[in-house]
Amino acid sequence: MKRFVIALTAVLLLCCGYQQVASADGPYHFGFKKSKNGQLPSINEEGFKNVLQKNDAIFLGDTTRKELYLTFDNGYENGFTPKILDVLKEKKVPAIFFLTGHYVKDKPELVTRMVTEGHLVGNHSWSHPDMTQISNEELKKELSRVKEAVSGTTRQQVMSFVRPPRGIFNDRSLAVSRAEGYTSVFWSIAYKDWDVNDQRGADYAYRQVMAQLHPGAVILLHSISRDNTEALGRIIDGARQQGYEFKSLDALQVKTY
């Protein structure tokens, strides 16, 4: 009877709109209040701001400068990365590509091209696990395998940035990554672009990104998106018309929360 009452209470709480609160050490799913009309986004209401600050994680750059940091998540190749690289080369824009082990193994020629053309390669883990659900040693192995694969494939011998898979993290996972020499990178501009079965056209992608522009923005795009690929050139041109400059993530020195 006691177990039944506990279970029934949990169901009623969920039905009434209550959500389970993360424990003191998470896990947390990264989210943020989006920027509108040039106002800055925030993570003040998300419950994990202190965790990011404690571990020197990146969410925003210097919000006093009209600088943008372009980041791509590459879990697998969907045929669009060559075009993305073409646009970045034409527009002379630096970016960072967060790669999984699958991507590095499957597309070494594209990884080499990223580095050769002046972009950074970041760590997105070897097998894309929930970093909060694996041990410290497993987490270290996830990171080291990607770093070793990239350094063995390209001339990039240093890997300084990591993006937790699916944006799931806790204090422990960020601390372990930090101890391994990584800065964890989240984002302040994003939209639902990862669903390849729900692409809405380049105009939609353009509007979604441009509506969120703000100084110091870290932009997250998924390279598997056709919409992103087709809109990228317009996004770059539109941002520059507003006075923004695209910078490499390794030039970021000031973080604002």
LOLUMMAR-367615 format. One line per 4 residues: number of its first residue (from 1); for each residue x, y, z of C-alpha. Coordinates in nm, 3 decimals. Layout:
NUM) X Y Z | ...
***
This chain:
1) 0.000 0.000 0.000 | 0.282 0.242 0.091 | 0.449 0.188 -0.246 | 0.118 0.243 -0.424
5) 0.061 0.573 -0.243 | 0.412 0.694 -0.329 | 0.366 0.602 -0.694 | 0.021 0.763 -0.709
9) 0.156 1.081 -0.551 | 0.431 1.100 -0.812 | 0.179 1.063 -1.092 | -0.043 1.335 -0.947
13) 0.249 1.572 -0.910 | 0.343 1.522 -1.274 | -0.017 1.570 -1.385 | -0.033 1.896 -1.191
17) 0.268 2.032 -1.375 | 0.543 1.971 -1.120 | 0.880 1.864 -1.259 | 1.150 1.663 -1.094
21) 1.423 1.892 -0.969 | 1.782 1.795 -1.051 | 1.994 1.690 -0.759 | 2.273 1.912 -0.631
25) 2.502 1.764 -0.894 | 2.252 1.749 -1.178 | 2.228 1.609 -1.430 | 2.144 1.932 -1.608
29) 2.028 1.977 -1.966 | 2.165 2.303 -2.100 | 1.901 2.559 -2.188 | 1.873 2.936 -2.187
33) 1.637 3.228 -2.223 | 1.671 3.333 -2.586 | 1.783 3.674 -2.699 | 1.514 3.895 -2.850
37) 1.556 4.236 -3.013 | 1.927 4.239 -2.937 | 1.884 4.180 -2.565 | 2.124 3.935 -2.404
41) 2.016 3.578 -2.339 | 2.045 3.445 -1.985 | 2.081 3.130 -1.778 | 1.973 3.301 -1.458
45) 1.662 3.087 -1.421 | 1.804 2.750 -1.525 | 1.953 2.645 -1.192 | 2.305 2.568 -1.313
49) 2.467 2.906 -1.363 | 2.701 2.857 -1.067 | 2.810 2.518 -1.203 | 2.919 2.674 -1.533
53) 3.094 2.961 -1.357 | 3.273 2.729 -1.116 | 3.414 2.525 -1.404 | 3.493 2.819 -1.638
57) 3.252 2.691 -1.903 | 3.166 2.910 -2.202 | 2.811 3.024 -2.268 | 2.872 3.381 -2.382
61) 3.169 3.579 -2.501 | 3.241 3.945 -2.437 | 2.900 4.108 -2.451 | 3.051 4.455 -2.487
65) 3.178 4.367 -2.834 | 2.986 4.280 -3.150 | 3.171 3.952 -3.190 | 3.027 3.613 -3.290
69) 3.168 3.263 -3.245 | 3.047 3.006 -3.496 | 3.035 2.646 -3.375 | 2.915 2.328 -3.546
73) 2.829 1.990 -3.397 | 2.929 1.703 -3.628 | 2.808 1.370 -3.496 | 2.794 1.219 -3.841
77) 2.825 1.338 -4.200 | 2.507 1.409 -4.393 | 2.669 1.540 -4.709 | 2.666 1.910 -4.621
81) 3.002 1.977 -4.454 | 3.194 2.029 -4.780 | 2.952 2.307 -4.876 | 2.974 2.457 -4.526
85) 3.353 2.462 -4.557 | 3.325 2.619 -4.902 | 3.112 2.903 -4.762 | 3.342 2.960 -4.466
89) 3.642 2.975 -4.697 | 3.471 3.215 -4.937 | 3.356 3.443 -4.654 | 3.683 3.410 -4.458
93) 3.505 3.306 -4.138 | 3.666 3.085 -3.870 | 3.465 2.814 -3.695 | 3.504 2.524 -3.458
97) 3.370 2.178 -3.538 | 3.289 1.953 -3.244 | 3.346 1.598 -3.365 | 3.259 1.251 -3.240
101) 3.484 0.951 -3.280 | 3.250 0.816 -3.548 | 3.299 1.130 -3.755 | 3.677 1.130 -3.724
105) 3.695 0.765 -3.831 | 3.439 0.799 -4.110 | 3.550 1.130 -4.267 | 3.922 1.186 -4.203
109) 3.954 1.385 -4.526 | 3.699 1.638 -4.404 | 3.861 1.659 -4.061 | 4.192 1.729 -4.233
113) 4.030 1.994 -4.448 | 3.883 2.169 -4.141 | 4.225 2.203 -3.984 | 4.405 2.286 -4.308
117) 4.162 2.571 -4.377 | 4.222 2.725 -4.035 | 3.930 2.597 -3.829 | 3.944 2.440 -3.485
121) 3.837 2.087 -3.408 | 3.672 2.036 -3.072 | 3.586 1.726 -2.872 | 3.229 1.594 -2.880
125) 3.327 1.260 -2.717 | 3.405 0.930 -2.883 | 3.064 0.761 -2.859 | 2.830 1.049 -2.763
129) 2.731 0.921 -2.416 | 2.561 1.100 -2.132 | 2.876 1.219 -1.956 | 2.701 1.229 -1.619
133) 2.630 0.856 -1.635 | 2.982 0.726 -1.692 | 3.279 0.704 -1.457 | 3.564 0.953 -1.447
137) 3.793 0.708 -1.618 | 3.542 0.635 -1.892 | 3.490 1.008 -1.944 | 3.864 1.064 -1.975
141) 3.885 0.781 -2.229 | 3.599 0.929 -2.432 | 3.793 1.253 -2.460 | 4.139 1.110 -2.512
145) 4.032 0.881 -2.798 | 3.898 1.175 -2.998 | 4.203 1.388 -2.929 | 4.442 1.111 -3.030
149) 4.244 1.034 -3.347 | 4.245 1.399 -3.456 | 4.615 1.453 -3.376 | 4.695 1.134 -3.567
153) 4.496 1.252 -3.868 | 4.571 1.624 -3.884 | 4.833 1.876 -3.781 | 4.619 1.990 -3.486
157) 4.804 1.857 -3.185 | 4.622 2.056 -2.916 | 4.253 2.018 -2.835 | 4.122 2.271 -2.586
161) 3.743 2.272 -2.620 | 3.475 2.015 -2.548 | 3.100 2.019 -2.599 | 2.910 1.773 -2.378
165) 2.691 1.543 -2.588 | 2.327 1.655 -2.597 | 2.419 1.939 -2.362 | 2.393 1.711 -2.059
169) 2.634 1.783 -1.776 | 2.690 1.810 -1.405 | 2.960 1.957 -1.184 | 3.162 1.634 -1.187
173) 3.164 1.592 -1.566 | 3.267 1.954 -1.620 | 3.534 1.931 -1.350 | 3.684 1.614 -1.498
177) 3.688 1.771 -1.846 | 3.851 2.082 -1.703 | 4.118 1.874 -1.527 | 4.193 1.712 -1.864
181) 4.269 2.055 -2.009 | 3.933 2.133 -2.170 | 3.702 2.431 -2.162 | 3.340 2.321 -2.189
185) 3.152 2.512 -2.457 | 2.778 2.562 -2.459 | 2.589 2.821 -2.667 | 2.372 3.132 -2.662
189) 2.211 3.102 -3.007 | 2.044 2.782 -3.125 | 1.723 2.649 -3.272 | 1.580 2.307 -3.356
193) 1.799 2.229 -3.655 | 1.911 1.872 -3.584 | 1.601 1.688 -3.705 | 1.673 1.595 -4.067
197) 1.306 1.508 -4.114 | 1.192 1.854 -4.005 | 1.384 2.093 -4.228 | 1.186 2.407 -4.308
201) 1.399 2.584 -4.564 | 1.690 2.828 -4.568 | 1.467 3.129 -4.498 | 1.348 2.970 -4.175
205) 1.705 2.898 -4.063 | 1.811 3.251 -4.149 | 1.527 3.407 -3.950 | 1.586 3.182 -3.649
209) 1.954 3.278 -3.620 | 1.923 3.645 -3.707 | 1.640 3.699 -3.456 | 1.874 3.591 -3.176
213) 2.190 3.786 -3.265 | 2.358 3.960 -2.974 | 2.712 4.071 -2.883 | 2.939 3.787 -2.773
217) 2.712 3.516 -2.912 | 2.824 3.154 -2.933 | 2.622 3.015 -3.222 | 2.538 2.644 -3.233
221) 2.454 2.491 -3.571 | 2.431 2.123 -3.665 | 2.611 2.037 -3.986 | 2.355 1.769 -4.076
225) 2.099 2.042 -4.148 | 2.028 2.129 -4.510 | 1.865 2.452 -4.394 | 2.181 2.566 -4.213
229) 2.397 2.489 -4.512 | 2.179 2.684 -4.752 | 2.137 2.979 -4.514 | 2.496 3.007 -4.389
233) 2.620 3.259 -4.643 | 2.320 3.486 -4.582 | 2.363 3.458 -4.206 | 2.727 3.565 -4.231
237) 2.648 3.854 -4.465 | 2.350 3.965 -4.259 | 2.547 3.963 -3.934 | 2.830 4.161 -4.090
241) 2.582 4.416 -4.223 | 2.480 4.471 -3.861 | 2.840 4.535 -3.762 | 2.928 4.192 -3.624
245) 3.267 4.027 -3.664 | 3.325 3.651 -3.661 | 3.606 3.541 -3.432 | 3.781 3.213 -3.359
249) 3.685 3.059 -3.026 | 4.050 3.046 -2.915 | 4.050 3.429 -2.924 | 3.779 3.443 -2.658
253) 3.918 3.581 -2.334 | 3.617 3.740 -2.163 | 3.309 3.539 -2.061 | 2.995 3.713 -1.940
257) 2.709 3.547 -1.753
***
